[in-house]
Amino acid sequence: MTLAIVTVCNSIAALDVGDVSIKSVDQIPPDCTRLYPVLFPEPVNFVTNFTTDRNTFGADSGGFRTVEYDLNYTFLFMPIGAGRTGLDYYDKMLTKMAAIIDEILDNDTITGAWDIKAQGVADMGPVPDPAGNQYLGCRLVFHVIEQM
């Protein structure tokens, strides 16, 4: 068997969370102007904390393994600027962020993962898109367990 990282990412991208545009690894936007709210794989260090454990012994191709890793996503809710700090919109951003997390954790259509859980929320506040534009947003980390 092979790792299913891309399958997991494509399954997350196929989810429907209201008006949030969810991107997969081959759809990371270079600029998020007119694309928000958007969730996309973090362009740098998308996969972190990768570990593998052999659960059973056997030939190299016959052993049963557990693979774990974190997937790091960027969530951009709305642009900051032109007199807007985004602080007035924290409640709406948090509601949308919670909907994303709920959909990922509660959806049984995510394939490739044996289990997925929310690992953390970081950098709440001004977050740049890949072009450096500032948005009210955060980083979301999901811990994935695959069994192969």
N, C-alpha and C positions, 0 to 999 in steps of 0.2 A: 504494500500500500504506500501511497505518497501523502505528503502533507496536503491539507485542504484549506490553507490560508486564503487563497483566492476564492474558493467556493464559499467560505464563511463571509468574506467581504462582499461578494456578489449577492449573497442572501440578505445581508444587512442593507445593501443599496436598493434591493427590491421591495423593502418595507414601505408602507404608506403611513406617514406621520403628518397628517394634515397638509399644510403648505410648505413643509420642509423638503428641500431638495437634497436627497441623500446620494452621495457619489461613491463609486468603488475605486479601487487602486489605479485603474487606467482612465479615470475621469477626474483626477484632481484638477480643479480649476486654477489657471494661472492668475486670475483676477476675479473677485467675487462681486463686482459691480453689477447690480440688478439681478443677482443670483440668490440673495439672502431671503429668508433664513436657509442656511445650508450646513450640512454635515459632511465632512470629507476626511479621508485618511491623512494624518499628519505627514507632510512631505518629508520631514527629517525624523528618523527614529520611529517609523510607523510600527514596526514589530520590535518589542523589547522583552527582556526577561525570559528568553527562550531556554527551556530545559526539556530534557527527555529522560525517561526512566524505563528500563527494561523490566517488564512485569513477569515474563516467563522466559525460560531459556530455550534455545534451539538454534538452528542454523541462522545465519545473518538475516535471511529473508523470512524465517519462520517464527522469530520471537515476537511476543506481544508487547507493545510499548505504549506508554502514556507520554504525550507531548503537551507541554503547557507554554503559553506565551501571552503577552499583553498586546492588544491592538490599541493604538493611540489615535484618536480622532480629534478634529477641530470642529467646533460648533460656532458659527457666526450668526448672530440674531439680527443685528441691524447696524448700519454704519454710525460711527461717532464723528462728529464734526459739524460745521455750519451752525455753531451755537448749541448743539445737542451733546450732552455728556453721556447719555444713555442711562443715567442713574434713575430717571423717571420710568424706565422701561424694565427694570430688574424683575419685577413681579411677572411680567409677560414672558421674559426670557426664561425665568425659572420654571414657569408652567410648561413652556415648550420643551425645555431640557428634560423635565420629568417625563413628558410624553414620549420623548425619544428613548430614554432609558427603559421605561415601562415596556415599550413596543419591542425593544431588543431582547429584554429578559423574558417577556411573556409569550413571545411568538415561537411557535413550533415549526415554522417554515424555514428557520435558519438551519441550513444543512452544512455538514462538514465538521461540526463541533459536537462533542459528546455533552459538553456543558459550557455555558457562558455566563459570566456574572460581572456586575459593575465593580471595577476595581478602585475607581476614584474620579474625582472632579478636581481640576486644577486651573490655575490662571484665570479665575473668574474676574471679568472686567474687560479692559481693552485688550483685544487679541488681533494680530495682523493676519490678513490673507497672504497668499504667496507673493503678491505684488507689494506688500507693505502697507496697504490701506488698513486703517483701524476700525474695528467693529466691537460692539458689545458682544461678548461671547465667553467661551471657556474651552477647555480641553477635557475630553472624556476618555477614560481608560477602561477597556473591557478585557477581562481575563478569560482566555479560551483554553479549554481542555479538549484534546483530541485523543482518541484511542485508536491505535493502528496495530 
